[in-house]
Amino acid sequence: MALGKLQKVLISESLDPCCREILQAAGLRVQEKPGLSKEELLREIRDCDGLIVRSATKVTAEVLEAAERLQVVGRAGTGVDNVDVEAATRKGVLVMNTPTGNSLSAAELTCGMILCLARQIPQAAASMKEGKWDRKKYMGMELNGKTLAVLGLGRIGREVATRMQAFGMKTIGYDPIITPDVSATFGVEQLPLEQIWPRCDFITVHTPLLPSTTGLLNDSTFAKCRRGVQVVNCARGGIVDEGALLRALQSGQCGGAALDVFTQEPPKDRDLVNHPNVISCPHLGASTREAQSRCGKEIAMQIVDMATGKGLTGVVNGQALSKAFAPQTKPWITLARALGTVLCAAGKQVQGSVQVCTLGTALKEAGSYLTPAVAAGMLAGGTQKEVTLVNATLLAQEAGLKVTTTHSDVAPEPDSSTGLLQVSLQGTPHQVTGTVQGSTPVLQQINGATFKQPAPLSGPLLIYRAKASDTSALTTLTGLLSKAGGQLLSYHSSSTVAGEQWSVVGLSAPLSNLGELKPRVTEIFQLHL
């Protein structure tokens, strides 16, 4: 995947016009085709570099396979459960979203749902339209003094909590990532789920749909709740078990539910929608002019930034790649990939355990993006069509390559300030070490032999090991280059280990045949970095 080469973007759903305008202003060709059938999408996506969707378009493995040039899927919104992220990752396609774009709109809808449940506003309004005046039937409750459980304390959850506190509600919650100290700053007391169920009058869910959150509210949890508990789901269908919710409503264990999302949209089973104590909307969480404008603008700007090499934000599956745009990290990523390629060539294997060690305080946080780069280098010569920082970790696992990372703040002089990167094939003597000089990745050591002058890792390279006393390999190489019309651009030799030394030769073009050189060396390989 060649980043920065985006040309054509397909918008497959209705978005604010600003999305198209921003993309076109950056020189990208844009096709807007909302409401495509599956077959039409498969045809349209073939020559597109980017795809922008909301929640209706299903970006399946089949769609991704048909998309021969696709580099990025942009989700104008938060949830990406309509995108097969694993299939996209395997193909090296970036998936990005706009996690902040619709937060306020979703939070405000949730607050509105809570108010509607407390006072049965939709039911009363519908009764009025039928010509009725049922004051006694729609007896409600005050929110003041009631306890609201917020499950999921990310952007939307915390916005809901702070707004409902203004109504005098006590807010408790749960989140496996947000710490209790952090949630306390916005007025939410965190408790284990088992302590939450019996304490709350209202429950609102704001988690992604994951295996761990599917059916979070179920028969068992409803049984532990206060009788008459009120439930709101404006997050994702499936977080609340719809069958369990219906049973709880029918028994009175659940006093009312407000649903903006369903397991199947639109829902074919209407039992929940038709229940008198259920308020439902057709997935309107992000359906405000402000949210649509914000999401459309944000995803367009993110794709333009990607196309122009400015940076990556909102990345779901390629966090390592987001670092590749920073000027200070680009040469280190290039180095990591090059060292992976050299190690693979020296070790003559792709499977096994590889340890990536970053040395020096400057590289303390670098392992997260250098490790995928090493894996990409290891896999570069394999059968995979294209290995990128997006799919390298996944493809390495599938190839039987385990890559682990360690760090030490101490790096030997004179590289203590810039840092060193060391990559080892465990269980073998193969190890390579490099650094960055200026903006140039260089090789410092290979299999215990140190280069007197570090060898630049770029372009066509010939790397060989031979007896230190035998210069015939270099002489033969010079002759081969002369015959082929090539040039020797650089030559670097290592220290002597067990009577042998390594040489790294920069060439103007790769040699077509190494046959004459092989009898004069212990080992030899050719790379193009």
Long-range contacts (C-beta under 8 A, 24 or more apart in sequence): 1-71, 1-92, 1-93, 1-94, 1-386, 1-388, 1-390, 2-71, 3-71, 3-306, 3-309, 3-321, 3-324, 4-306, 4-307, 4-308, 4-309, 5-49, 5-71, 5-307, 6-49, 6-50, 6-71, 6-72, 6-303, 6-306, 6-307, 7-49, 8-47, 8-48, 8-49, 8-50, 8-69, 9-48, 9-49, 9-50, 9-51, 9-52, 9-303, 10-44, 10-45, 10-48, 10-50, 10-51, 10-52, 11-52, 12-36, 12-41, 12-44, 12-51, 12-52, 12-53, 12-57, 13-52, 13-53, 13-54, 13-56, 13-57, 13-76, 14-54, 15-52, 15-54, 15-76, 15-292, 15-295, 15-296, 16-289, 16-292, 16-293, 16-295, 16-296, 16-297, 17-296, 18-293, 18-296, 18-297, 18-300, 19-52, 19-76, 19-296, 19-297, 19-299, 19-300, 20-300, 21-300, 22-297, 22-300, 22-301, 22-304, 23-300, 23-303, 23-304, 26-304, 26-307, 26-308, 28-303, 28-304, 28-307, 38-63, 42-66, 45-70, 50-74, 50-303, 52-76, 52-299, 52-300, 52-303, 53-82, 53-83, 54-286, 54-295, 55-79, 55-82, 55-283, 56-82, 57-82, 58-82, 59-83, 59-84, 59-88, 60-84, 60-87, 61-87, 64-88, 64-91, 64-93, 65-91, 67-93, 72-96, 72-303, 72-306, 74-299, 74-302, 74-303, 75-299, 75-316, 76-101, 76-292, 76-295, 76-296, 76-298, 76-299, 77-101, 77-102, 77-286, 77-295, 78-102, 78-103, 78-106, 78-156, 79-208, 79-209, 79-235, 79-236, 80-316, 81-208, 81-209, 81-236, 85-316, 85-317, 86-394, 88-317, 89-317, 89-318, 89-390, 89-391, 89-394, 90-391, 90-394, 90-395, 91-391, 92-386, 92-387, 92-388, 92-390, 92-391, 93-390, 94-306, 94-312, 94-315, 94-317, 94-318, 94-321, 94-390, 95-315, 95-316, 95-317, 95-318, 96-299, 96-302, 96-303, 96-306, 96-312, 96-313, 96-314, 96-315, 96-316, 97-299, 97-314, 97-316, 98-294, 98-295, 98-298, 98-299, 98-302, 98-314, 99-155, 99-314, 100-155, 100-294, 100-298, 101-286, 101-291, 101-294, 101-295, 101-298, 101-299, 102-285, 102-286, 102-288, 102-291, 102-294, 102-295, 103-155, 103-156, 103-159, 104-159, 104-290, 104-291, 105-285, 105-286, 105-287, 105-288, 105-290, 105-291, 106-156, 106-234, 106-235, 106-285, 106-286, 106-291, 107-156, 107-159, 107-160, 107-163, 108-163, 108-288, 109-234, 109-260, 109-281, 109-284, 109-285, 110-156, 110-160, 110-204, 110-206, 110-232, 110-234, 110-285, 111-160, 111-163, 111-164, 113-204, 113-232, 113-234, 113-258, 113-260, 113-279, 114-143, 114-148, 114-164, 114-202, 114-204, 114-230, 114-232, 114-258, 115-143, 116-258, 116-279, 117-202, 117-230, 117-232, 117-256, 117-257, 117-258, 117-279, 118-142, 118-143, 118-230, 120-256, 122-279, 123-276, 123-279, 143-167, 143-168, 143-169, 144-168, 144-169, 145-169, 145-170, 146-170, 146-201, 146-202, 147-171, 147-172, 147-199, 147-200, 147-201, 147-202, 148-172, 148-200, 148-201, 148-202, 148-203, 148-204, 149-173, 149-174, 149-196, 149-199, 149-200, 149-202, 149-203, 149-204, 150-174, 150-188, 150-204, 150-206, 151-175, 151-193, 151-196, 151-203, 151-204, 151-205, 151-206, 151-207, 151-216, 152-205, 152-206, 152-207, 152-235, 153-178, 153-183, 153-188, 153-190, 153-206, 154-178, 154-206, 156-206, 156-235, 157-204, 157-206, 158-183, 158-186, 158-188, 160-204, 160-206, 161-186, 161-187, 161-188, 162-186, 162-187, 169-202, 172-196, 172-199, 172-200, 193-221, 194-224, 197-221, 197-224, 197-225, 198-224, 198-225, 198-226, 199-226, 200-225, 200-226, 200-229, 201-226, 201-229, 201-230, 202-229, 202-230, 202-231, 202-232, 203-229, 203-230, 203-231, 203-232, 204-231, 204-232, 204-233, 204-234, 205-232, 205-233, 205-235, 205-239, 205-240, 206-234, 206-235, 207-235, 207-236, 207-239, 208-235, 208-236, 209-235, 209-236, 209-237, 209-238, 209-239, 213-239, 214-238, 214-239, 215-239, 215-240, 215-241, 215-244, 216-240, 217-241, 217-244, 217-245, 218-244, 219-244, 219-247, 219-248, 222-247, 222-248, 222-253, 222-254, 223-253, 225-253, 225-254, 227-252, 227-253, 227-255, 228-252, 228-253, 228-254, 228-255, 229-253, 229-254, 229-255, 230-254, 230-255, 230-256, 230-257, 230-258, 231-256, 231-257, 231-258, 232-257, 232-258, 232-259, 233-257, 233-258, 233-259, 233-260, 233-261, 234-258, 234-260, 234-261, 234-285, 235-261, 236-261, 237-261, 237-262, 237-263, 237-264, 237-265, 238-263, 242-269, 242-272, 245-272, 246-271, 246-272, 246-275, 249-275, 249-277, 249-278, 260-284, 260-285, 261-285, 317-390, 318-388, 318-389, 318-390, 319-368, 319-369, 320-368, 320-369, 320-371, 320-372, 320-373, 320-389, 320-390, 320-392, 320-393, 321-369, 321-388, 321-389, 321-390, 323-368, 323-369, 324-369, 324-389, 329-366, 329-369, 330-439, 331-436, 331-439, 331-440, 331-441, 332-363, 332-366, 332-370, 332-421, 332-436, 332-441, 333-369, 333-370, 333-373, 333-389, 334-373, 334-441, 334-457, 334-458, 335-421, 335-434, 335-435, 335-436, 335-441, 335-442, 335-457, 336-370, 336-371, 336-373, 336-374, 336-377, 336-421, 336-423, 337-373, 337-374, 337-376, 337-377, 337-380, 337-529, 338-377, 338-434, 338-441, 338-443, 338-457, 338-458, 338-529, 339-374, 339-377, 339-421, 339-423, 339-432, 339-433, 339-434, 339-443, 339-457, 340-373, 340-374, 340-375, 340-376, 340-377, 340-378, 340-379, 340-380, 340-423, 341-377, 341-378, 341-380, 341-381, 341-527, 341-529, 342-377, 342-432, 342-443, 342-446, 342-457, 342-463, 342-527, 343-374, 343-377, 343-378, 343-423, 343-424, 343-425, 343-430, 343-431, 343-432, 344-377, 344-378, 344-379, 344-380, 344-381, 345-381, 345-463, 345-525, 345-527, 346-430, 346-432, 346-446, 346-447, 346-463, 346-523, 346-525, 347-425, 347-428, 347-430, 349-425, 350-378, 350-379, 350-382, 350-399, 350-400, 350-401, 351-399, 351-400, 351-401, 352-400, 352-401, 352-402, 352-425, 352-426, 352-427, 352-428, 353-402, 353-403, 353-404, 353-425, 353-426, 353-427, 354-378, 354-401, 354-402, 354-403, 354-404, 354-423, 354-424, 354-425, 354-426, 355-403, 355-404, 355-405, 355-406, 355-423, 355-424, 355-426, 356-403, 356-404, 356-405, 356-406, 356-421, 356-422, 356-423, 357-405, 357-406, 357-407, 357-408, 357-421, 357-422, 357-423, 357-424, 358-405, 358-406, 358-407, 358-408, 358-419, 358-420, 358-421, 358-422, 359-407, 359-408, 359-410, 359-411, 359-412, 359-415, 359-419, 359-420, 359-421, 359-422, 360-408, 360-409, 360-410, 360-411, 360-415, 360-416, 360-417, 360-418, 360-419, 360-420, 361-409, 361-419, 362-417, 362-418, 362-419, 363-407, 363-419, 363-420, 363-421, 364-407, 364-409, 366-419, 367-405, 367-406, 367-407, 368-405, 370-405, 370-421, 371-403, 371-405, 374-403, 374-423, 375-401, 375-403, 378-403, 415-444, 420-444, 443-492, 443-504, 445-494, 446-494, 446-502, 447-497, 447-502, 448-497, 449-494, 449-495, 449-496, 449-497, 449-500, 449-501, 449-502, 450-494, 450-495, 451-492, 451-493, 451-494, 451-495, 451-502, 451-504, 452-492, 452-493, 452-494, 452-495, 453-492, 454-492, 455-490, 455-492, 455-504, 456-490, 456-506, 457-529, 458-506, 458-529, 459-489, 459-506, 459-507, 459-528, 459-529, 460-506, 460-507, 460-508, 460-509, 460-510, 460-526, 460-527, 460-528, 461-504, 461-505, 461-506, 461-507, 461-526, 461-527, 461-528, 461-529, 462-503, 462-504, 462-505, 462-507, 462-511, 462-524, 462-525, 462-526, 463-502, 463-503, 463-504, 463-505, 463-524, 463-525, 463-526, 463-527, 464-502, 464-503, 464-505, 464-517, 464-521, 464-522, 464-523, 464-524, 464-525, 465-500, 465-501, 465-502, 465-503, 465-521, 465-522, 465-523, 465-524, 466-500, 466-501, 466-503, 466-520, 466-521, 466-522, 467-499, 467-500, 467-522, 468-496, 468-499, 468-500, 468-501, 469-499, 470-520, 472-520, 473-503, 473-517, 473-520, 473-521, 474-503, 476-516, 476-517, 476-520, 477-505, 477-517, 480-511, 480-516, 480-517, 481-507, 481-511, 484-509, 484-511, 484-512, 486-511
